[in-house]
Amino acid sequence: MYHFFAESSQLFDDGKRIAITDSDYNHMVNVLRMKAGEEFSVSFREEEDKEYRFGIESINDNELIGELRFVKESGVELPSKIYLFQGLPKADKMELIIQKSVELGVFKIIPVSMKRSVVKLDDKRAANKIKRWQAIAEAAAKQSKRAFVPEIDMPMSFKEAVKLCADMDVKLLPYEQAEGMKKTRELIDSVKPGQSIAVFVGPEGGFADEEVEFATEQGFNSITMGKRILRTETAGFTMLAWLMYHLEE
């Protein structure tokens, strides 16, 4: 079943019907070739915990009308909010990172300019990138039937990112020079539902020593992810998968 995101303003007839227009209309009618009677599900951006099931009542030249069939608790979101602070990678790796991180349950993704980041974005380029990245996040959220679309923040510096985590409950920094999987397991196992979790992932060149030192001083736990060196995109996926496995009911 196809899943979409909408605004509550699209509802009418006391919430019993919904009007689909613009890009979603085009996708449903011209790409998916959906017909009257078929069902689709909707999450409203103002609500993060409910799924609305509609049946297609009618389709005209520029509007699709869905009739509400039932509402249920979505139950698809993790019980903790995971913030992925991703060191800016080269080429199009960020697109893959966003897509798969959304599928794995991330709450928000914050691109971070680090000392060893090759990519440098000025405000104009960053704004254009964010627009595309946010579209990728929405597509991934639809595909994985998330209850909301995770936000992609504007890029920030490493120190700004660390300071943003001041009030977060769990702060993890996977680092290739860290040792001891026992510590990693203990930290993952200690995470409790409802806690906020910050995960920092370095760019292709990894973290600079002074970045690790600064983060550690601010309460971050430097942890190992095993004996093999992981690519920047693999490290983020691995951490999210471990946390998802631990937090899922």
Secondary structure, 3 states (H helix, E strand, C coil): CCEEEECHHHEECCCCEEEECHHHHHHHHHHCCCCCCCEEEEEECCCCCEEEEEEEEEECCCCEEEEEEEEEECCCCCCCEEEEEEECCCCCHHHHHHHHHHHCCCCEEEEEECCCCCCCCCHHHHHHHHHHHHHHHHHHHHHCCCCCCCEECCCEEHHHHHHHCCCCCEEEEECCCCCCHHHHHHHHHHCCCCCEEEEEECCCCCCCHHHHHHHHHCCCEEECCCCCCCCHHHHHHHHHHHHHHHHCC
